[in-house]
Amino acid sequence: MKRSEPKIVAPDGGWQIQLLENTDDETQAGDIVIHSELALPSKADIGAGSMTKRIATRRMGGAESAATQRYEPAAAPATVSGYATIEYEDQGGKKTFTITKDQIVVGRGGRDYWTDLKLDTLPDVSREHLRLRRDPSTRQWFLKDLSRLGTTINGEKVPSSIEFAEGEKRDRNVEAPVPAQARIGLAGVVYLEFRSSESNG
């Protein structure tokens, strides 16, 4: 039997092609980065949100590599209003962010950079600047610095988790503990007032 071609439906607003200057840290002069975003239909399950599959293909010196990421909206815990809160001020004004899951990514974000807390600020703050992770068993928070210009906790510099080896960016998986109340600085540009809603132990 001949298989029917998949149905293609134009998204709201139609198809879009944009040519932009690339500011990714790991991109070299002459590289071409192609990002393709495909919106997938929502699941039939009750309460399930829509998914987005992001495909990034990078051509470097004639070689091509592809990475596929799939994101699903994380449902907040049914009995928890928030594990912690972050108060901050960026170019959009003063804001409060409630953390409702065990890990979040903070940064400026971008086409191939997923962030839970997206900051409207200077390029000194990396697209994916840091990760905050909660250990469910101890309720202790940990911070991983993924930035180019650094992160501080209460004025103390956090060891970088990123190293460059053979032209590649690698995550060494280095984390620093975060107190229940902490002032987190991102490249000395934006400061997050972190407050845990739980007591450790």
N, C-alpha and C positions, 0 to 999 in steps of 0.2 A: 504494500500500500504506500502510496505517495504521502509523505508527511506534509501537512499544511504549514505554511510559513507563519511564524509568530506574529500576532497582531501588534502593530506599532501605532501608538496614539501620541499625537503631539502634546507636550505639556502645556499647562496654562502659560500664556505669554509667548508660546512658540519656542523653537530651538534657538539657542544662543551660541555664538562663537566669538570669543574675545582674545585679543592679542595683548599681553601684558608684560611689563618688565618683571623679570624674576629676581626676587630678593632673598631666596632661600640660602642659608649659610653654606650648605654643602655643594651648591651649584658652581661649576667652573665656567670661565669665559668660553663662549662658543657652544655651550650645552643647550639643548632644547628640551624643555619639559612640557609634556602634554598631559593635561588632566581631563578625564571624562567622568561625568557624574550621571548615573542611571538611577532614576527613581523607580522603586519597585512597589507594587500594590500592597496595601495593608493586608495583614493576615485575617483569615476568617474568624479566628478565635475572638471571643468577646473581650474587649478591653485592650487588644493588641494594637500597637501603633504601626505606622508605616515605617519601612526600612529604606535605607539609602546605601547603595553599593558604590564606593569610590574607587576608581581605577587610575593609577598614576603610572605613566610610561615615560622613562627618562632615557634619552639618547646621549651617551657620553663617549666621545671619540669613536663613533661607529658602532658601539655596543648598545644594546637595548636591554632594559630590565623593566619588569612590571610588578606592581604590588597591588593586591586587592584587599580592601578593608570593608567590613560590614558593620554598620552601627544600628542598634535597636534602642529606642528610648528606654532607659532603665526606670522601672517602676519604683516609686518610693516605698519603703517598708510600711506595712499596713498599720503598725502600732507605734511608729516613731515619727514625730513631727520634724525632727532634725537632729543629727548627731552633733552638729556644730554650726556656728554662724561666722561669716566673714563680713566685716564692715570695711569699706574702702572708698576712695574717691579717685576717679579717672577723669578723662576729658568730657565724659558724659554726666559728671556730677557725683554726689554722694549716693552710695548704693549699699544694700545688704543682700548677701547671698547665703542661702541655707543649704547645708550639706546633708543630703538624705541618702547617700550611699557610701560604701566603704572606700572608694577611691575616686578622686577627681583630678582633672588636668587643668592647670591655670596658665594662661598666656594670651598673646594677641590673636592666636588662631590664624587660619588661612585655608586655602582650598584643599590642601592635603594635610592639614593639622587640626585634629579634633580637639576642642577644648570644652570643658563643662562651664568654666568661668572665663568668659572672653573679655579681655580688657581693651578699652579704647585709649591707647596711650602711645608714647614714643617708641620707635624701633629698637631702643635700648633694651626693652623687654622682649624676650624671644617669643616666637610664635607658640612654641611649647616650652614654657619657662620652668615649670615645676609640677610635680605630682604630690598630692597629699593622700596618704593611705592610712586607714584605720584598721588596727588588729582587732577583730571581733571578740577574741577571747580575753584580751587585756584592756580593750578600749583605748589603747595608747595610739597616738597619731605619729606618723613618720613623714618626713619630707625628703623628696629626691630632687636635687638640682639638675636640670637638663639645659641650663641656659648658657649663653655666651659671656654675659657680663656679671653673673653671680647672683646669689641669694643670701640674705641674712635672716637669722632668728634672734630677736631681741638684741640686735646690733652685732652678733657674732656671725662670721662668715661660715656658710655651710659648704662642706667639701663637695666639689663637683663630681657628678656621677658619669660625666661624659669624657671620653678620651678619643683622640684622633690617631689612628694607626693605619699605615699604608693607604692614606688618603680616604679612609672610611671613618665614619662617626660611630662609636661604639658606646653602649651603656654598660657601665661597670656594676650597676645595681647597688650604689652606695646611698644609704639613707641616714638621716639625722632625726633623733626624737624631737617631737614638738610638745612643749608644755601645754597644759590645759588652757592657758591664756598666753598668747604670744603676738609680738609685732613682727610680721614677716615682710622683709624689704626685697623688692624685685629691681635689681640693677640701680638701686638708689633713686628710682623714679616713682614707683607706686608702692604704697605700704598697706598691707592687709592686717586688720585687727582680728585675729583668730580667737574664738572662744568656744571651747568644747561644752556641750550640754550635758555631758556625763562625767562621773567621777571614775578614775581608773581603779581597776581591781574589781 
